[in-house]
Amino acid sequence: MRPLRADGTVGSCERCPRLVASRSQIVEASGPLSASILFVGEAPGATEDTEGVPFCGRSGAILDEALAAAGLQRDAVRITNCVRCRPPENRDPHVAERANCAPYLSAEIALVDPAVIVPLGRIAGEALLGEPVRITAATGSTQRVQVAGQAYPVLICMHPAATLYDRSLRPRFDAAIAAAARLG
């Protein structure tokens, strides 16, 4: 696998034939390479696949609101995904697909060198930490992860979509984003 381009993009990838067949495009990260906060989702959904931007649908609107409430602008943070191609029918990305994309995520973390990494949801948390994550219980907690010989704080956060299904989770989500803003 070739590394990321200097601008932090993948450009092209054919490692997951089922994802290649179902995607409209590779959804590259958004935000500056100098961002102090790196948000990591699991994989693009339908809107992201169409638009080519991570977290641009309903979940993205919730993330944008929480960022604004924490005093951050979306264009000041970096947002990416563990898997950059939309899985068919919006299923969770398979372990092999996450493994195929893992070198891209590691290269992006090393390139951005953020002050804090914020996985959004269980899949992203498990991909970064390499262990099972009880996301609702763990939201707001911080762990450390080694990437390319560098230790990074990882602030666990539920996926913004969780707040669509259970509005009582919104204060915890907002608090985790505010904590990320303080760390970044």
Secondary structure, DSSP 8 states (H G I E B T S, - for coil): -----TTS------S-HHHHHH-SS----BS-TT-SEEEEESS--HHHHHH--TT-SHHHHHHHHHHHHTT--GGGSEEEESS-S--GGG----HHHHHHHHHHHHHHHHHH--SEEEEBSHHHHHHHHSS---HHHHTT-EEEEEETTEEEEEE-B--TTHHHH-GGGHHHHHHHHHHHHHH-
